[in-house]
Amino acid sequence: MGANRPDFAEFYRRSKDECLFTVLVSVGDRDTAQDLVAEAFARAWARWRTVSRHPAPAAWVVRTALNAHVSRWRRRRREVPLTRLPERQRQVVALRLFLDLDTARTAAALGIAPGTVQAHLGRAIAALRADLMPEQKEIPS
């Protein structure tokens, strides 16, 4: 790998600004673009033997950065920010759904009645559903 490091260093000097600009135009945020390009160059360095033979190594870096951006977006899209819920509802969701406690154990942990746990959970799920899936109408029972 020692002989390839100067090649990579030269490639980095020649390509970093162009790659950053291209990614910045796509993602629209300079800090995010810098993080993505840095990550892509790190991957290029780790695979430099292969990347250096690519017909367009700078395009490889840009594509890798944009793929990383899509992966980050997908991970964040699956995250459900619970800060939109009142504290007690967040606690009930965490205990019931994330820790998989039953209603009685959740009630005991929070010092509330089991019926109150069910009420908080129902309200939390309804709020999240309305917020995350506004196009779905409530199905009548």
C-alpha positions as a printed NumPy array, in Angstrom:
array([[  0.   ,   0.   ,   0.   ],
       [  2.982,   2.319,   0.591],
       [  3.544,   2.923,  -3.132],
       [ -0.107,   3.836,  -3.634],
       [ -0.309,   6.472,  -0.915],
       [  1.331,   9.227,  -2.988],
       [ -1.076,   8.367,  -5.821],
       [ -4.021,   8.665,  -3.463],
       [ -2.708,  11.902,  -1.945],
       [ -2.412,  13.422,  -5.418],
       [ -5.884,  12.171,  -6.352],
       [ -7.29 ,  13.685,  -3.162],
       [ -5.633,  17.078,  -3.796],
       [ -6.882,  17.143,  -7.39 ],
       [-10.422,  15.91 ,  -6.699],
       [-11.569,  17.001,  -3.23 ],
       [-12.994,  20.42 ,  -4.194],
       [-14.811,  19.122,  -7.26 ],
       [-16.255,  16.191,  -5.3  ],
       [-17.332,  18.464,  -2.459],
       [-19.012,  20.912,  -4.841],
       [-20.86 ,  18.122,  -6.647],
       [-22.126,  16.572,  -3.404],
       [-22.993,  20.005,  -1.97 ],
       [-25.17 ,  20.783,  -4.98 ],
       [-27.04 ,  17.543,  -4.383],
       [-27.478,  17.639,  -0.596],
       [-27.724,  21.406,  -0.105],
       [-25.888,  21.569,   3.233],
       [-22.151,  22.287,   3.415],
       [-21.513,  20.458,   6.714],
       [-23.369,  17.375,   5.551],
       [-21.573,  17.444,   2.195],
       [-18.193,  17.726,   3.909],
       [-18.987,  14.758,   6.173],
       [-20.183,  12.656,   3.24 ],
       [-17.179,  13.472,   1.062],
       [-14.758,  12.779,   3.915],
       [-16.417,   9.41 ,   4.473],
       [-16.285,   8.629,   0.743],
       [-12.593,   9.535,   0.501],
       [-11.879,   7.348,   3.52 ],
       [-13.602,   4.458,   1.755],
       [-11.663,   5.239,  -1.424],
       [ -8.39 ,   5.189,   0.501],
       [ -9.267,   1.828,   2.049],
       [-10.049,   0.403,  -1.422],
       [ -7.507,   2.45 ,  -3.348],
       [ -6.2  ,  -0.501,  -5.383],
       [ -9.653,  -1.006,  -6.852],
       [-10.745,   2.63 ,  -6.958],
       [ -7.547,   3.784,  -8.66 ],
       [ -8.374,   1.471, -11.584],
       [-11.922,   2.831, -11.871],
       [-12.435,   4.782, -15.12 ],
       [-13.473,   7.845, -13.076],
       [-12.284,   7.659,  -9.446],
       [-13.773,  11.078,  -8.598],
       [-17.165,   9.865,  -9.82 ],
       [-16.728,   6.812,  -7.589],
       [-16.155,   9.119,  -4.602],
       [-19.196,  11.255,  -5.442],
       [-21.419,   8.201,  -5.946],
       [-20.193,   6.725,  -2.653],
       [-20.931,  10.01 ,  -0.853],
       [-24.414,  10.233,  -2.351],
       [-25.113,   6.592,  -1.483],
       [-24.054,   7.327,   2.11 ],
       [-26.456,  10.277,   2.119],
       [-29.336,   8.065,   0.982],
       [-28.448,   5.495,   3.653],
       [-28.475,   8.183,   6.354],
       [-31.801,   9.498,   5.084],
       [-33.323,   6.01 ,   5.17 ],
       [-32.121,   5.432,   8.733],
       [-33.533,   8.769,   9.894],
       [-36.81 ,   8.178,   8.076],
       [-37.37 ,   5.044,  10.142],
       [-36.708,   6.898,  13.383],
       [-39.762,   8.137,  15.198],
       [-39.013,  11.196,  17.28 ],
       [-40.957,  10.741,  20.479],
       [-40.469,  14.358,  21.569],
       [-43.794,  15.134,  19.869],
       [-45.503,  13.221,  22.703],
       [-46.064,  14.317,  26.308],
       [-43.56 ,  12.856,  28.77 ],
       [-45.881,  10.236,  30.298],
       [-46.873,   8.969,  26.841],
       [-43.185,   8.712,  25.866],
       [-42.516,   6.724,  29.037],
       [-45.386,   4.336,  28.336],
       [-44.282,   3.86 ,  24.706],
       [-40.7  ,   3.192,  25.792],
       [-41.686,   0.626,  28.411],
       [-44.498,  -1.099,  26.529],
       [-43.148,  -1.098,  22.974],
       [-39.388,  -0.793,  23.23 ],
       [-38.817,  -2.841,  26.392],
       [-41.844,  -5.077,  25.73 ],
       [-43.2  ,  -4.871,  29.287],
       [-46.812,  -5.896,  29.777],
       [-49.404,  -3.398,  30.986],
       [-49.18 ,  -4.444,  34.647],
       [-45.375,  -4.19 ,  34.787],
       [-45.451,  -0.836,  32.978],
       [-48.04 ,   0.451,  35.443],
       [-45.952,  -0.734,  38.396],
       [-42.773,   0.832,  36.974],
       [-44.491,   4.186,  36.48 ],
       [-46.648,   4.062,  39.611],
       [-49.907,   4.455,  37.695],
       [-52.989,   2.303,  37.125],
       [-53.041,  -0.258,  34.284],
       [-55.985,   1.553,  32.715],
       [-53.933,   4.749,  32.665],
       [-51.133,   2.895,  30.854],
       [-53.594,   1.724,  28.215],
       [-55.052,   5.225,  27.846],
       [-51.598,   6.811,  27.434],
       [-50.521,   4.153,  24.956],
       [-53.698,   4.569,  22.916],
       [-53.291,   8.357,  22.785],
       [-49.614,   8.066,  21.874],
       [-50.271,   5.636,  19.035],
       [-53.118,   7.795,  17.726],
       [-50.915,  10.91 ,  17.815],
       [-48.037,   9.167,  16.058],
       [-50.342,   7.644,  13.464],
       [-51.957,  11.015,  12.731],
       [-48.546,  12.66 ,  12.493],
       [-46.783,   9.983,  10.463],
       [-49.641,   8.815,   8.243],
       [-51.975,  11.801,   7.782],
       [-53.32 ,  10.431,   4.496],
       [-54.853,   7.384,   6.156],
       [-58.353,   7.831,   7.442],
       [-59.406,   6.128,  10.64 ],
       [-61.058,   2.806,   9.91 ],
       [-64.502,   2.541,  11.518],
       [-64.977,  -0.425,  13.865]])
